[in-house]
Amino acid sequence: MKNIIIIALVLVVVGFGLYFLMSDSPSVDVYQNETTNNIVPPKSNETPISPPEEQVIKDKNPIIGKSVDGRDITAYTYGTGDTEILFVGGIHGGYEWNTVLLAYEAMDYLEANPSVIPTNLKVTIIPVLNPDGLNKVVGTSGRFDLTDVSTSQTTVVAGRFNSNEVDLNRNFDCNWKTTGLWQNKTVSGGSSVFSEPESQAIKSYIENNQPQAVVVWYSAAGGVYSSSCNNEILAETKTLTSTYAKASGYTGYSEFDSYAITGDMVNWLAKEGVPAISVLLTDHNNTEWSKNKAGIESLLKYYKK
């Protein structure tokens, strides 16, 4: 009888021990890593959250809009500071294809030399605001070689306009008109202010990001021009003009007055209180990289804290 009691007590003790051991072990919802002995969550069908560094890479080159024909308009950002300087090329597409190549040269330079960007700054480059116009001339809306450029002057001129045949630099809200001038030619300014998806894209980008300064590359006149819209030139714009002009060797001008311009992008920026300048390359065939590299670096130094 005693043996039976002893056996029963042992079974009770063992049973309680097993109960407590099981309650302290991991639940069926986790498993133990065999190499580290760390308890880790089980695999699931849910999409894993990307680590911060991957998110930065994905967000580095956001698509800010689409062209009439659905081509991407992309902004490339370098540096992580709070103060942004924006550079824009290719508003006149394939007609000013050298401004697009200049933008890509600037991107390559910043990618290879990140230390030139002060810690308080970030530089954003939109290499081509008119991808449909560029595609007409070089057969792509992205990077291209000189051998891709059409030798037909008719094709090159057609590349100035988007696929709605609108001159995008006549579609902004400063003295806008349905028709504008380009040299001695009449061009379309669009059906209304910001009627074009390309100008809408840059408008939204400016309003959402509020860059400290904007530089727009054009060709061809060889100079740096201040922006204004029926008012005094902003003091900061005057400084931008003189800083870029002095460093690059271009002549600085208070305004572009070769002929009357309506719906101009940089003049709209002035109306919005954003310091902005137009940098016109000397011709339609060269990027004048050394000049513009010096101009870019001068602005980085100027805004450095």
N, C-alpha and C positions, 0 to 999 in steps of 0.2 A: 504493500500500500504506500509506503514511504517513497518507494522508487517511482511510483506513478505520479505522486504529488510533485517530486523533484523534476520529473520530465515535463510536467505541465507548466511548472514555474519557468523552466528554461525556455519552453516554447513561447510563453508570454513575453519574456524579456527579449528574445530574438525578434519577435513580431514587432514590439515597440521600437527596437533598434532599426529594423528595416523601414518602418514608417517614417522615422525622423530622417534617416539617410535619404530616402526618396524625396522628402519635402525640401531638403537643402540642396538637391541637385538641380541642374538646369532643366527648365521646362522643355516640352517638345517643340517649342517655338524657336529654340536656338540650338546651335551646335558648336562643338569645341574645335578650334583650329588645332590640327595635329602637330604643327611645327612650333607654334608659339604658346599653346595652352591658353590663349585668350578666347573668351566667349564672344562670338561674333554673330550678327544677325543672319538668318537663313537667306538663301537666294530666293528672289521673287521675280515675277513677271513685270514689275514696275521698272520704268526707265530710271537708271541711276542718275543722281545729281552730279553734274560736272564739277570738278574742283575749280576753285577761283581762277587759277591760271588758264584753264581751258576756256572759261567764260570770257576772260580778257581777250584771248585770241579771237574768239567768235565775234565779240563786240567791237573789235578794233577797226573793222572795215564795214561799217553799216551801209546798207543800201538806203539812200534817202529818198528815192523816188524812181519813177519810170518815165521813159520818153514816150512820145506819141506812138511809136512802134513797139513799145514794151521793153526797150533795152534799159538795163540798170544804170542808175546814176549813183555813184559810190563815193563815199568820203573816207579817206585814210587818215588815221590819227596817230601821231607820234608824240611821246612824252605823256606825263601824268599830272601835270600841274593844273591849277584851277583857272588860269588865264589862257584864253585861246586866241591864236592868230590863224586866220583862214586864208588860204590861197586857192584861187579858182582859175582853171584853164579851159579852153575849148568851148566858150560860150558861142563862138561862131564856127564850131565844128570843124569840118575838113578845110574850110577856107583859111582858117588860122591853125592848121595842124601843128605848126611849130610851137604853139603855146601848150599843146598837149604833151609833146615830147619834153618840153621844158619842165612841165609838172612832174613827169615820170623821172626826169633827172633829179629833181629836188627830192622826190620820194626815195630814190636809191641812195642819195647822199645822206638823208636823215636816218635811213635804215642802217647804213654802214657806220654812221658817226652819231650815235644817240647822245653822246656827251656834249654835243654842241647846243642841245636844248636845255636851257636852265630848268632847275627843278620846279620852279613856280609856273612854268609854261607848258602848253601842249600846242602842237602845230597840226592843223587839219588841212589836207589837200584834196580838192575835188578836181581830178585831172581833166575830166571832160563833162561839161554841163550839157552839151548838145551831142549825144552819142549817135543819133540818127544822121546828123549832118556829117559827123566824122566818118561814119560807115559809108556814106556816098562816095567819099574820096579815097579811103584807104582799104575798104572792104572789111573793116572790123570796128567795133566800138571800144576796143581795148588797146593794148600795146601793139605797135606796128614798127616796121622798118621803113627806111627812106625809099626802098625799092617798091613798097606797097602804094606809094602816093601816085595818084593818077596824073598823067601828063596832059590831060585835057583841061584847058582853062575853063571851058564851059562847065565841066564836072566840078572843078574846084570851086567856082563861084556858086554853083548850086548847093555845095556843102556848107555854105554860110547859114542856111536856113534849116529849120526843123522839118519834119515830115508834113506839117501843115503849111509849109512855105512861109512861116513867120520868122522874122528876125528877132531872136529872143532878147537882144539888147535894145529892143524898142517896145517891150511888153511889160515894163515895170512902172510903178506908180510915181512917176515924176514927169509932169507935163505930157502924160500919155496921149497919143492919138492913134486912130485906127491905121493911119498910114504915116510913115516917117521917112526920113532921108538917110541914104547911105551914099556919101559923096554927092553926085548929081542925079542919083537914081531914087525912085520911089519904092519903098519896101513896106511890107505888111507889119503892123504893130500888134496884130491879133484882133479878135472880135471884141475884146474887153481887156482891162488891166488884169494881168495874171491869168489870161485865158489858157495858157499853155501849161502842160503838166511839168515841163522842165523848170519854168519860172516859179510855179507853185512849190516845187520841191525845194528850191534854194530859199524861197521865202519862209517855208516852214522850218527849215534848218536854222536860219538866222534867228527866227523868233524863239525857237526852242533852246538854242545853245548860246545866244547872245555873245558872239565873239568880241574881243576887245578891239580888233582891227581886221580889215579885209583888204586883200590885194587881189586884183583881177588882172590876168595877163591877156593882152590883145596884140595884134600886129596890123599895120606896120607904120610907125611914125617915129619911133626912137625917142621916147620921153616918158616922164612920170607926171601924171595929171591928178590934181586934187579934185575932190567931189564936192558938189553943192547942189541944192535944189531951190532956186529963187531966194537964197538967203546967204548969210555970211558963211565962209568956209570955217568949219570947226577948227579950233586951235590945235587939237590933236591931229587932225588931218593935215594941217600945214606941217606939223612936225614929221608925220609919216612921209610926206612928199619930200621934204628936204633930206631926211635921213636916208631914204632909199636912193634918191638921186645922187647924193654926195658919194655914197659908197659904191654905187654901180657905175657912175660916170655918165649916166643919162642926164639930160637937162630936165629940171623941174619946172612945171607950169602950174599956174593957179587954176586953169580950166582948159578944156578942149574946145577951141572956138573956130576950127577950120570950117565947120558948117553946123547948123542947128541940129541938135540931137534931142529927140523926145523918147520917153520911156526907158531911159538908161539905167542900168543896174546899180552902178556906184552912186549915181545921183539919188536914186531911191534910198540907198543905204544912208546917205547924208540926211535925207528927209526923216529917216528913222532915228537919227542921232548916232549912227555907227560910223566911226572914222574909216574911210575907205579911199583907196587910190587905184587909178588905172595905170598899169605899166605896159606901154606899147613897145614891142620889139622893133628893131630897125627895119627888118624886112620880113618876108613870109617864108624864108627858107632856113633860118638859123635860130638856134635857141639862145645864143649869147650867154652860155652857161656861166662863164667866169664873172660876167657883170651881175647877173641875177643871183648867183651864189653870194657875192659880196653884199647885195641888197638884202637878201634873206638874213644873212648873219648879222647885219647891222640892226635889223628889227629885233632879232633875238637878244642882242646886247642891250638894246634900248629898253626892252620890257623886262629884263632880268632884275630881280630884287635881291 
